[in-house]
Amino acid sequence: MQNREESTIVFFVQKVDEGVFETESIWCTKKGDNFIIDNIPFIAKRISLGDTIAAEFDDDDKQYYFDSFIEVSGNTTIRIFAYDEDSIVSTRKWLSEKECESEVLAERNIIAVNIPVEVIYTPIKAYLEDGEKAGKWTYEESCLAHNY
C-alpha cells in the first residue's frame, strides 16, 4: 500500500437489492488520469488490488466515483464471512503463509483476501472449501481471475 498522503479515495456504489445500494470507499493511487486500487475491497465486487480504473469527480460531492476498468491486475479477491474470531486469526495466518494479503472488517466478521496473480489458487480454494464444510465460514469469490 502507498503512503495515504499520496492516495485518493474512490467510491464504489453497487446495487445490493431493489432500490438498495451500498457504497465502499477504496484507497487508490493516482496514475496520470487513472487510479490504481491500493487496498483489498470488502464490499465492491469484480475489483481487485492493483486494478487500474477510471473515476469521475463529482463536483457536488467533491468525491471521485468509479467509472470503468482500464486494466485488470490478474489478482483475485475473496471474501470470507467467518463465524468466530479464532477462525479469523488462524485463517489470516494460513493465508499469509501462502503469500496472500488480507484485511478484516471486524464489525461484520469479513476477511478480504488478495490472492496475487502468481500464487497458485488450487490449494487456497481447497482450504476455503474445507473451512466452509467444517462450518467455520462461508466465502465468495468476489473477483476471480485465477483458473483452478
Secondary structure, 3 states (H helix, E strand, C coil): CCCHHHEEEEEEEEEEECCEEEEEEEEEEEECCEEEECCCCCCCCCCCCCCEEEEEEECCCCEEEEEEEEECCCCEEEEEEECCHHHHHHHHHHHHHCCCEEEEEHHHCEEEEEECCCCCCHHHHHHHHHHHHCCCEEEEEEECCCCC
